[in-house]
Amino acid sequence: MSIDLNTLKTPGPTITALTKPFWDAAAEGRLTIQRCKDCSTAVFYPRPICPYCWSKRLAWHDASGKGRLKSFSEVHKPGNPGWLPAAPYVVGLVELAEGPTMLSFILPGTRSLQVGAMLRLAPTAIGGRVLPAFKQVEFGPEEKPK
Amino acid sequence: MSRSKGAIVGIGELKPQRLTSGVTTLEMIAEVSRLAVRDAGLEPAAIDGLLVGPQVGETPQHVPATIAEYLGLAPTMADVVDLGGASGAGMVWRAAAAIEAGMCEAVLCVLANNREEAAPRSPNRNPIREFDVPFGASGANISYALLMQAHMAEYGSTARDFAMIAAAARANAQLNPDAIFCGKPADVEAVLASPMIASPLHLLEIVMPVAGGEAVVVTSAERARSLPKAPVHLLGAGEKVTHRAVSQAPHLTSGPLKSAMARAFAQSGTQAGEMDLLSLYDCYTIMVATTIEDAGLCAPGQFGAWLNDHDLSHKGAKPLNTHGGQLGFGQPDLAGGMTHVVDAVRQLRGDAGERQIGKAGLALVTGNGATMSEATALVLGAA
């Protein structure tokens, strides 16, 4: 994949008043998710009520940007034609350190991907907007996985 | 074994086609409904219950009324069952429950779809559209590829293990002249050599979309006695809906069918190992793999060894999807799930012709919708 992802004509998010804080943060390179003030559970995707206790007391917090790869797929035949010039590319299920799982774009790294890989937030301009993509954590000689 | 909760007394099926031209879904519903009601030996006026699927892009609201009017029915129970590929199986127990509740006596359960060349893209507005599509994940292929990759990572299952499911479906389809892949067998090597669509999912592990229609008629066990065809009894049912987007799945290597099947077995007083026919929803190979494991036919992660140990043809001890499954028959959209019901009825009637299984007493039918998230299981029994 050597093309500039930002030139893709891909469908963007269908933003609502409720989800706007998430996408505003994404544009600034941050990943912000909700946390319930009553049951303390982190919530993704954004909702008007906590899906665990139905409290309405949800507050936005920036996530750590750390995650673990639960699964991934190298997409050769995209479902949306806007993605064709980027194929093959990788999407994955990212279990955020805060708890919830989100689907995201996984940037190519130097090593082959494995389920369980540690990931880090890597905001990336795709299709004319910055999205909270992820990439595999590259371990230096002194930085080994624990 | 428990008493009958109701009986399937009529079936109808349209031969799948790759494309239709200038045909509405309503027209196809009318055709397949007529087949099922005739097969049941009933007059249209005897149909007093109607269960239909959603009609995306054609009739957004008032679907049962639109179809009842079109068919000239005046049902005393009418509803939409919107459970994706589980809709067909989900209709069968709802029909029986409505009859038991005294709401109606004979229920037409019908699903059909046209497939026109230039179908419009639906203007969805939901969490998947907002939070998955912008990252490059559109459509079911990627969702099931993620489930398959997770299974491989957790259990070490191999591409060959999964390919066996597609090859077995193609093999069974050779005995079904209506199957879209009749005359086009594909062995494990051919499945593995087919193009990679979304790793680790190959093209031949994915159903072929077709136009088609399927319908069944359900009535009470008592009423069934006066009808011409041998009734096929509903002995147990289970259902569970857990999520919509694959990112929100509570588990990636086990699904809601696990508890749906457990309930269906408990209601019917049966066990997975007693089934003479496995009619398992197969939109993708991974769906069958997970269902075999969730049914308890083998330990989690062991479906590959189980497949190697069993003959899945109509001659074998574990016939699986003798109509070819949707992988061999084609997937007429939501009606695809109903093919598993219709084939099980044929087998339990002893009406499956060249592909008739030996002992045909009990069948497990599963339905699955969305991303391994909508699940219905039925245990059917021969008269």
Interface residues (C-beta under 8 A of the other chain):
Chain A: T10 P11 G12 P13 T14 I15 T16 T19 Y45 K70 S71 F72 S73 E74 V75 H76 K77 P78 G79 N80 W83 A86 P88 Y89 V91 G92 L93 T101 M102 L103 S104 F105 Q114 V115 G116 I126 G127 R129 L131 A133
Chain B: R125 P127 R129 E130 F131 D132 V133 P134 F135 G136 A137 S138 G139 N141 I142 A145 L146 L147 Q149 A150 A153 E154 P195 M196 I197 A198 S199 P200 L201 A245 V246 S247 Q248 L252
